[in-house]
């Protein structure tokens, strides 16, 4: 049951991220990372705890981008894009590490 709930949450996050960010580079990357998380849940490579931690990181980035865009008329500044890219790089590494460790969801 927990695995199904986590999978549904991951799919919902993918859909909300694509709606919030549109087709921008930041949005495309966000969508890709959400798909990687969803695939990890589906394959059992990510535990419920790992998934929750990764989703929280993704959510924090989503909120930051939304707030930055709201403050700048719908656009991100160069510095904000660089910061989001750095955060996405770190989250991408965490996704990889969590998917390739010895822990699996049964």
BELFENQUI-V480984 format. One line per field, one symbol per residue. burial: # if it has 9 or more other ideal C-beta (glycine too) atoms within 8 Angstrom, else .. A space follows every 10 residues. Layout:
burial = ???
This chain:
burial = ..#..##.## #.##.###.# #....##### #.######## #..###.#.# #####.###. ##.###.##. .#...#...# #..##.##.. ##.##..##. ....#.
